[in-house]
């Protein structure tokens, strides 16, 4: 057994097990806390009831006990919650990111037909009455699909390829996300929503198809010109934001270009949670044919 200043005596493996957790509200793990300890021998136990630290070891910080207590209490923190509708590709991006990053969370599906997103409780979280809506373990609420994915990447310790720190790669991803919101998705909605039953307005399908021809050329000839994914060799949040909505096109008579089809197939092959996240949509679209 080991004596640790300011902490109840425990075995080193127990201390390491408890301390190798994230603190509440922090993405940082604390596998090493600079706590000084020494082996207790029968002789040392006989000499003193309060063992002294070895002078050769650094003194522990005053907050050692508080850090260990915080580590031990981490398990009590509630899981983040993601409110979604399974047919919404806007919901799929955050859902897929959480799965691929290995972040435990609670998935809550809402039913638009029953007014789930317009209850006082839901509107207090998201006054827009829409999904996705994300509630962090500390109660922080984020809505808007791309904002949720950015937040998750900044809040949690996840692989950097999802949202690289490199300023040039980050800028490229931000550019793709904004282009998706302001250009690609509005044109995609013009073409796909009438086929999916999300809209009765078919008057804009033709102009939407012409715009999509150009948009998908931008995707393949610019964003995917040198790399298999928008951010490089591995998928990033921009791939989820852009790739998933393109699945809607399979419910229409518009044919994706070969390079875009290959891109989606590659994205699916690199994403273990792909089927879990997209199966409900694929099943729904088969009923439309």
N, C-alpha and C positions, 0 to 999 in steps of 0.2 A: 504494500500500500504506500501511497504517497501523500505527503502533506503539501497542500497548496494554500498560499497566503490568501486569507479572506474568503475561502471557499470550503465547504464541508469536505472532509477527507473522502477521497474516492480513488478507484483504480485509474491508471492513465488511459486505458482503453475506453472506460466510461466517459472520462472527461473529453476525450477526442470525439467520441460518438456524439455527445451532446453538443459540443461546440462546433462540430462540422455541419452547422445548419445556418440558413440565412436568418439574420435578425429581422424582427418585424419592420416593415416599411423600408427594407434595404435589399438591394440585389446582391450584396456582398456576403460571401461566406467567410467564416472566421475559423479556419482549420488550425491556426496558430495564434495564440493570444498573448504571447510573451509572458506567460505565467511561470514563475520560478518554482521549482519543487526539488525535493531530495528524497532519497530512499530512507525510510525509518528502519533502523536496526534495533535489536534488543538493547544494545548499549545506549543508543541515543534516546530510546524511550525511557530508560531508567534514569538518565541524566536530567531530562527536562520534560515537563508536560506541554511545553510550547516550543516545538522545534524551531530553530533559527534557519534562515536561508543561507545557503553557501555564499560566502563573500565573493566567490569567483563568478557567481551568476548575477545577471542584471536584476534589479528590483522590479517587481511587478507593478503595473499601473494601478492607481487607486480604484479604477472602475472595474477591475477584474471580476469581482463577485457579481456586479450588475450585468456585465456582459454574459456571464455564464447563466444567470437567471433569465435573461432575455432569450438566450438560446433555448433553454428548457421550456419556455412558455410559447415558443414559436408554433408548436403543434396545435395550440388552442386557437390560432388565428383562422377565421373563416376563409373558405376558398373564394377566389374571384368568380364572378358570375358573368356569363355571356348570354344575352337574350337574342334569339334568332328566329327566323323562319327558314325552314329547310330548302325552300325553292328560291330564295334570294341569294344571288351570287355576291351581293354586297356583304351578306352575312358570312359567306364561305371563307373570305380572306382571313379575318380574325380567327375564325374557328380553326382553319387549317394551320395558321401560324402557331396558335397555342398548342395544337397537337404535335406539330413538327418540332417545336422548341421544348417539348416535354414539360410544359407548365400545367400542374394540376388545376382544374377549374370545374365549375358546375355549368352545364349546358342547359339552358331553359328555352324551350320552344314556345312561342306565343301564337295565338290563333287570331288572325285579323277579323275573321267572320264573327267572332264572339266579342270583339271590342277590347281584346286584352291590352292593346297598346294605348288605349284612351281612358283607362281607369285613373282615378286621382293618384293612386300609388305609382303607376308607371309614368304618368305625366310629370310627377315630381322629380323623376330621374331624367326624363327626356321630354321636354315640352313640345317637341316636334311629333311625338307619338309614333316613332318609327324604330325599326331595328336595322342594324345591330345596335345594341346598347351594352356597354361593358361596365361592370361594377368591380373595382379592385377590392382586395381583402380589407383595406382600411376604410372602405366606403366611398372612395373617389369614383366619380362617374364620368365616363367618356363616351360620346356618341359621334357618329360619322365613321364609316368603315376605315378609311385611310388614316384618320386621326387615331383610331383605336390601335391599329397596327404599329404606328409610330410610337405610341405611348407604351405599348407592351415591350417593344424593343429597347426603349430607354429605361423602363422601370425594372425589367428583369434581366438577369445575366443569361443571355442566350448567344448562340453562335453568331459571329459578326457578319457572316455573309447575308443574313436576312436584312441588315440595315447597316452597311459598312461605315466605319468611322472616317475612312479616307475621304477628304473633302471633294475630290473629283468624282468618285463613285457615288458618294452621298448626293451630290448635285445632280448626277445623271438619274438616279432613282427618284429624286424629288421632281425633276422635270417630267419623267414618265408618269408619275402619279398625278401631276397637275394636268398633263395632256389627256390622261384617261378621263378625268372628271369633266374637263371643259370641252373636249372634242370627241373622243372615241365613244364614250358611253351614251351621250345624247343621240348620236347617229345610230348606234347599236339599238337603242330603245325604239327609234322610229321604225326599224325593220322588224325587230323581234317581238315587241310587245303585242301587236295585233295577233300574231300566230300563237302566242302563249296565252292569250286571253286576258292579258294585263291591261289592254286598251282596245277600244272599239274603233279608234281612228286609223283607217287604212290609207288615208290620203297622202301620207308622207313616206310610204314604203319605198317608192321609186327613187325619190331624192335621197333617202337614207342609204340605199344600195350604192348609188353613185359616190356618195361621201365615204362609205365604207371601203370602196375600192381604193381610194386614196389613203385612208387611215391605215388599212392593213399593209399597204405598201410602205408607209412610214415605219410601221412596226417591224416588218421584215428587213427592209433595206437600210434602216437607220439604227433602231434599238437592238436588232439582232444581227447586224452586219458582221461583227467580228467575234461575237460570243454566243454560246447556246442560250443564255438567259440574259435578261436586261442588265443585271448587275455583275455579270461575269460567268464563271464556270458553274455556279450553283444558284438555285432559285433564291430570289429575294422577295420582299413584300410587294414590289411593283409587278412581279410575275403573277402573284396571286390576284392583285387588283385588276390586272389586264387579262390574264389568261382565263380565269374562271368565267367572267361574263361572256367570253366568246363561245362558251358551250351553248348559249341560247340559240346560236345560229344553226345548230343541228336540228332545231324544230322548224326551220324555215326552208324555203327553196333557194336560199343563197348558199353558194358553195365557197367554203374557205379556200384560199390559195394553198398550194401544196406545202410551202414553207411554213405557213401558219399551222396547218394540220400537224406537220412534223414537230413544230414547237410545242403544241399541246400534248402530243404523245410523249415527248421527252419530259415535259413537266410532270405528267402523270407518273411516268416511270421513276422519277426522282423523289416522289412524294408518297411515302407509305400510307398516309391517311387519306389519299385521294378518293378511294372508293367510299370510305365512311362518309366523307363530306359531300360527295357528289351523287351518291346512289339514288337519293330521293328525287333529285331533279331529273336524272336519267330515266327513272321509272315513270315520272310524270310526263315527260316528253314522249315516251312510247305510246301513251294513251291518246296523244293528239294526232297520231298518224292515221 
